[in-house]
Amino acid sequence: MRVARRTFVTSAFAALAAPAVLRQARAAAAPVTLKLHHFFSSVSGVHERFLAPWARKVEADSAGRIRIDIFPSMQLGGAPAQLYDQACDGFVDLVWAVPSHMPGRFPKIEAFELPFVPARRALVSSRALQDYAAANLNDEFGQARPLAFSCRDRGAIHAKRAVQSVAEMRGLRLHVPNRLAGETAQALGAHGVTMPAPQVPAAIAQRVIDGCIDAWDVLPGLRLLDALRAHSDFAEGSLATTTFVLAMSRASYERLPRDLKVVIDANSGQVAAGMAGAMWDADADAVVATVRDRGDAIATISAEEAARWRKLTEPVIAAWLKAMKERRIDGNKLLANARTLVEKYAGAPEPAAAPPPAPRPPAQVRAELPAAAKPAAPPAVPALPPAAKPAAAKVLEIPL
């Protein structure tokens, strides 16, 4: 009888304790919703073929315990140059941002934006930049938690006439994506013009500029395929590129349970960098195919001719090295590391195309946030002058 009573008491305590255990288990398994903010449109390759598949992969790997709501086109407010700080401040959980939108703040990553340092393929440059970042950029990007880095596809020359020699660059006014691309254009005898990307079509129509040094995927987004029907590409290397970072708020990461941190970590680094690089390359290949199908001119600058371009752009690299020295940074070591890593990944095969993300309801959260929590709205863009020699301005590239 005593044994039976003891068994009954034990069973009763177990029954009372069970709800508490179940509540703890449910709490540990509670879903987490993260907000990812970026400035590309919802129909861009970045959104549809990189960020959305990446977010769905995180959700699947977490068995649905992480949900990532994506807000394109700066839907949560602010300007593209504020994205990284939105992650640092915890205003959003994740951002896809451009370091060169904040000139002078991230000098070490600029090694990959120097002329002819990035590879012709974005996948190669992105994988190389990811390794480079792990070794060299922890201090620069320490305010947030960088998950992955990427380089856009190669910068080509898009104009109304094909450029086949460096002599033909002289006097051209070309839109450039960042400061170093502008210095590169100037070293080649052209005028690098920085302006908000949405202004580029109007500037071309008004003959304020003659074309652009931009990635191939920029052309359809800005509807430039009809305005610029001559293109000059390089058989080896890239004249310019733009670097990107997928960054997470440190506070948002630290709030995650340990097993969900493992999911984020497993989808960071080379996993995400490879996805982004492959996306850039696929978009570039699609645009090149469209241009060829239309019968438009694509001049390929040979390695022999490119050697002259490389020689003329050496002062751009020398000026960057001098600036690094003034900051007490070993620029020569960084540049050598960048070039070694690009060479390391030169033979990297293209990964299989990612499947399209499974459809699901759009995010319920929108930009209706307390006014005090919103970053300042971007200033209005002034109208272009009818005809004037363009002056250098702070770059703010906003592809569609």
C-alpha positions in Angstrom: 0.0 0.0 0.0 2.9 2.3 0.9 4.4 1.6 -2.5 1.2 2.4 -4.3 0.9 5.7 -2.4 4.5 6.6 -3.3 3.8 5.8 -7.0 0.6 8.0 -6.9 2.4 11.0 -5.4 5.2 10.7 -7.9 2.7 10.5 -10.8 0.8 13.5 -9.4 4.0 15.6 -9.2 4.9 14.6 -12.8 1.5 15.6 -14.0 1.8 19.0 -12.3 5.3 19.5 -13.7 4.4 18.5 -17.3 2.7 21.7 -18.3 5.7 23.7 -17.1 8.0 21.6 -19.2 5.8 21.9 -22.2 5.6 25.7 -21.7 9.4 25.9 -21.6 9.7 23.8 -24.8 7.1 25.9 -26.6 8.9 29.1 -25.5 12.3 27.7 -26.8 10.6 26.9 -30.1 8.7 30.2 -30.4 9.2 31.6 -34.0 11.3 34.6 -34.5 10.5 37.2 -37.2 13.4 39.2 -38.6 13.1 42.3 -40.9 15.5 42.5 -43.9 15.7 46.0 -45.5 17.3 46.9 -48.9 17.1 49.5 -51.6 16.6 47.3 -54.7 13.2 46.8 -56.2 11.0 43.7 -55.5 11.5 42.6 -59.1 15.3 42.9 -59.1 17.7 39.9 -59.3 19.0 40.8 -55.9 15.5 40.5 -54.4 14.1 37.6 -56.4 17.2 35.4 -56.9 19.3 36.1 -53.9 17.7 37.6 -50.8 14.4 35.9 -51.1 15.9 32.4 -51.7 18.4 33.0 -48.9 15.6 34.0 -46.5 13.5 31.0 -47.5 16.6 28.7 -47.0 17.1 30.1 -43.4 13.4 29.5 -42.7 13.5 25.9 -44.0 16.7 25.1 -42.1 15.2 26.4 -38.9 12.0 24.3 -39.5 10.0 27.5 -39.7 11.2 29.0 -36.4 12.8 31.9 -38.2 10.7 34.0 -40.5 12.4 36.7 -42.5 10.2 39.5 -43.9 11.9 41.4 -46.7 11.3 45.1 -47.3 12.6 46.3 -50.7 12.9 49.8 -52.1 13.6 51.3 -48.7 10.0 50.6 -47.6 11.0 51.1 -43.9 12.3 54.6 -44.5 15.7 56.3 -44.7 18.2 56.4 -47.6 20.4 53.6 -48.9 23.5 55.2 -47.2 21.7 54.7 -43.9 21.1 51.0 -44.2 24.2 49.7 -42.4 23.5 52.0 -39.5 19.9 50.8 -39.4 21.4 47.4 -38.6 23.9 48.8 -36.2 21.2 50.7 -34.3 18.8 47.7 -34.3 16.2 49.7 -36.3 16.0 46.6 -38.5 17.5 43.1 -38.1 19.2 42.6 -41.5 20.3 44.8 -44.3 21.9 44.5 -47.8 24.1 47.6 -48.0 26.8 49.2 -50.1 29.9 50.3 -48.1 30.9 52.8 -50.7 27.7 54.7 -50.0 29.6 55.9 -46.8 32.9 57.2 -48.3 35.9 57.0 -46.0 34.2 54.7 -43.4 35.3 51.4 -44.8 38.7 52.0 -46.4 40.0 48.4 -46.3 37.1 46.9 -48.4 38.0 49.4 -51.1 40.8 47.1 -52.2 38.2 45.2 -54.2 37.0 48.3 -55.9 40.4 49.3 -57.3 40.8 49.0 -61.1 41.5 45.5 -62.4 41.7 44.0 -58.8 38.2 42.3 -59.0 37.8 39.3 -61.3 35.6 39.3 -64.4 33.2 36.9 -62.7 31.2 38.2 -59.6 31.3 34.7 -58.1 35.1 34.7 -58.0 35.3 38.2 -56.6 32.6 37.5 -54.0 34.3 34.3 -52.8 37.6 36.1 -52.6 36.1 39.1 -50.8 34.4 36.8 -48.2 37.8 35.3 -47.3 39.4 38.7 -47.4 36.7 40.0 -45.0 37.2 37.2 -42.5 40.9 38.0 -42.3 40.8 41.8 -42.6 37.4 43.5 -42.0 36.3 42.5 -38.6 37.3 45.9 -37.1 35.8 47.9 -39.9 32.4 46.2 -39.7 32.4 45.5 -36.0 29.4 47.6 -35.2 27.1 45.1 -36.8 27.5 41.4 -37.5 28.4 40.9 -41.1 27.0 37.6 -42.5 28.4 37.8 -46.0 30.1 40.0 -48.5 29.8 40.2 -52.3 31.1 42.0 -55.4 28.7 43.0 -58.2 29.4 41.8 -61.7 32.2 43.4 -63.7 32.0 47.1 -64.7 31.9 47.5 -68.5 31.7 50.7 -70.6 28.3 51.4 -72.0 28.0 54.3 -74.5 26.6 55.3 -77.8 29.8 54.2 -79.6 32.1 51.3 -78.8 35.4 52.1 -77.1 38.1 49.8 -78.3 41.2 51.6 -77.2 42.2 53.9 -74.3 42.6 56.8 -76.7 38.8 56.6 -77.3 38.1 57.2 -73.7 39.4 60.8 -73.8 36.7 63.4 -73.1 33.9 60.9 -72.4 31.6 61.8 -69.6 30.6 58.6 -67.9 28.5 57.7 -64.9 30.5 55.7 -62.3 29.2 53.7 -59.3 31.7 54.9 -56.7 34.7 57.2 -55.9 37.4 54.8 -57.1 35.6 54.2 -60.4 35.5 57.9 -60.8 39.3 58.2 -60.2 39.8 55.3 -62.7 37.8 57.1 -65.4 39.8 60.3 -64.8 43.1 58.3 -65.1 42.0 57.0 -68.5 41.2 60.5 -69.8 37.4 60.4 -69.2 35.3 62.3 -66.7 33.7 60.2 -64.0 30.3 61.5 -63.0 28.6 60.5 -59.8 24.9 61.0 -59.5 21.9 59.1 -58.2 21.3 56.2 -60.6 17.7 57.2 -61.3 19.0 60.4 -62.9 21.3 58.6 -65.3 18.6 58.0 -68.1 17.7 61.7 -68.1 21.4 62.7 -68.0 22.0 60.6 -71.1 18.9 61.9 -72.9 20.0 65.5 -72.2 23.6 64.7 -73.2 24.9 65.7 -69.8 26.8 62.3 -69.9 27.8 60.0 -72.7 27.3 56.7 -71.0 28.4 54.8 -67.9 31.0 52.5 -66.4 28.6 50.1 -64.7 27.7 46.5 -64.1 25.8 44.8 -66.9 22.7 44.2 -64.7 22.3 48.0 -64.3 21.2 48.5 -67.9 17.7 46.9 -67.9 16.9 48.2 -64.4 17.5 51.8 -65.6 16.0 51.1 -69.1 19.3 52.0 -70.8 19.4 49.2 -73.4 17.9 51.5 -76.1 19.9 54.6 -75.1 23.3 52.8 -74.9 23.8 50.3 -77.8 27.6 50.0 -77.8 29.4 48.2 -75.1 33.1 47.6 -74.2 34.1 44.7 -72.0 37.4 43.2 -71.0 38.7 39.8 -71.8 40.3 39.6 -68.4 39.6 41.4 -65.1 37.2 44.2 -64.3 37.6 47.9 -64.7 35.4 48.5 -61.6 32.9 46.9 -59.3 30.8 47.6 -56.2 31.0 45.8 -52.9 28.0 44.8 -50.8 27.5 43.5 -47.3 24.7 41.4 -45.8 24.8 42.5 -42.2 22.7 41.7 -39.1 22.1 43.7 -36.0 24.3 42.3 -33.2 21.4 42.7 -30.7 19.1 40.7 -33.0 21.6 38.0 -33.3 22.3 37.8 -29.6 18.6 37.5 -28.8 18.4 34.2 -30.8 18.4 30.9 -29.1 21.7 29.0 -29.6 20.2 26.6 -32.1 18.9 29.4 -34.3 22.2 31.2 -34.2 23.6 28.0 -35.6 21.1 28.2 -38.5 22.2 31.8 -39.2 25.9 30.9 -39.1 25.4 28.0 -41.4 23.8 30.3 -44.0 26.5 33.0 -43.7 30.0 33.3 -45.1 30.8 31.5 -48.3 27.2 30.0 -48.5 25.6 33.4 -48.9 28.6 35.0 -50.8 28.4 32.2 -53.4 24.6 32.7 -53.8 25.1 36.4 -54.4 28.0 36.0 -56.7 26.2 33.4 -58.8 23.2 35.7 -59.0 25.2 38.7 -60.3 26.9 36.5 -62.9 23.5 35.0 -64.1 22.0 38.5 -64.4 25.1 39.8 -66.3 25.0 36.8 -68.7 21.3 37.3 -69.4 21.9 41.0 -70.2 24.8 40.2 -72.5 22.7 37.6 -74.3 19.9 40.2 -74.8 22.4 42.7 -76.2 23.8 40.1 -78.6 20.4 39.0 -79.7 19.6 42.7 -80.5 22.7 42.9 -82.7 24.2 45.6 -80.6 28.0 46.1 -80.6 30.1 44.5 -77.8 33.8 45.2 -78.2 36.1 43.0 -76.2 39.3 44.7 -75.1 42.1 42.2 -75.4 44.6 41.4 -72.7 47.3 43.3 -74.7 45.3 46.5 -75.0 44.1 46.1 -71.4 47.8 46.3 -70.3 47.8 49.9 -71.4 44.7 50.6 -69.4 46.2 48.9 -66.3 49.4 51.1 -66.6 47.3 54.3 -66.8 45.3 53.3 -63.7 48.3 52.6 -61.5 48.1 56.1 -60.0 44.6 55.2 -58.6 46.1 52.3 -56.8 49.1 54.4 -55.6 46.8 57.1 -54.2 44.8 54.4 -52.3 48.0 52.9 -50.9 49.1 56.4 -49.8 45.7 57.0 -48.1 46.1 53.7 -46.3 49.5 54.6 -45.1 48.2 57.8 -43.7 45.7 55.8 -41.7 48.5 53.5 -40.6 47.1 50.6 -42.5 49.3 48.2 -44.5 47.7 48.7 -47.9 50.3 46.7 -49.7 49.5 43.7 -47.6 45.8 44.1 -48.1 46.2 44.5 -51.9 48.4 41.4 -52.2 45.9 39.4 -50.1 43.0 40.5 -52.3 44.9 39.6 -55.5 46.0 36.2 -54.1 42.4 35.3 -53.1 41.0 36.3 -56.5 43.5 34.0 -58.1 42.6 31.3 -55.6 39.0 31.3 -56.7 39.6 32.0 -60.4 38.5 28.4 -61.4 35.5 28.3 -59.1 32.6 26.5 -60.9 29.3 28.2 -61.2 26.9 26.6 -58.7 23.5 25.2 -59.7 20.8 27.8 -60.0 18.8 28.2 -56.8 15.2 27.1 -57.1 12.6 29.9 -56.9 11.4 30.6 -53.4 8.1 29.1 -52.3 5.4 31.8 -52.3 4.1 32.9 -48.9 2.1 35.8 -47.6 3.9 39.2 -47.7 5.1 40.7 -44.5 2.4 42.3 -42.3 4.8 44.9 -41.0 5.2 48.0 -43.2 6.7 51.4 -42.8 4.1 52.6 -40.4 6.5 53.0 -37.5 6.7 55.7 -34.9 8.0 58.9 -36.4 10.8 59.0 -33.8 12.0 55.6 -34.8 12.3 56.4 -38.5 15.6 57.5 -40.0 15.6 60.8 -41.7 14.0 60.8 -45.1 16.4 61.1 -48.1 16.7 64.6 -49.5 14.9 65.5 -52.7 16.9 64.9 -55.8 17.5 68.2 -57.7 16.7 68.4 -61.4 19.6 68.0 -63.8 20.8 71.1 -65.6 20.1 71.1 -69.3 23.8 71.1 -70.2 26.7 71.6 -67.9 30.0 70.0 -67.3 29.2 67.5 -64.5 30.9 68.1 -61.2 32.0 65.3 -59.0 29.5 64.6 -56.2 29.1 62.0 -53.5 28.1 58.8 -55.1 24.7 57.3 -54.3 23.9 54.4 -56.6 20.3 53.3 -56.4 19.7 50.5 -59.0 16.2 49.6 -59.7 
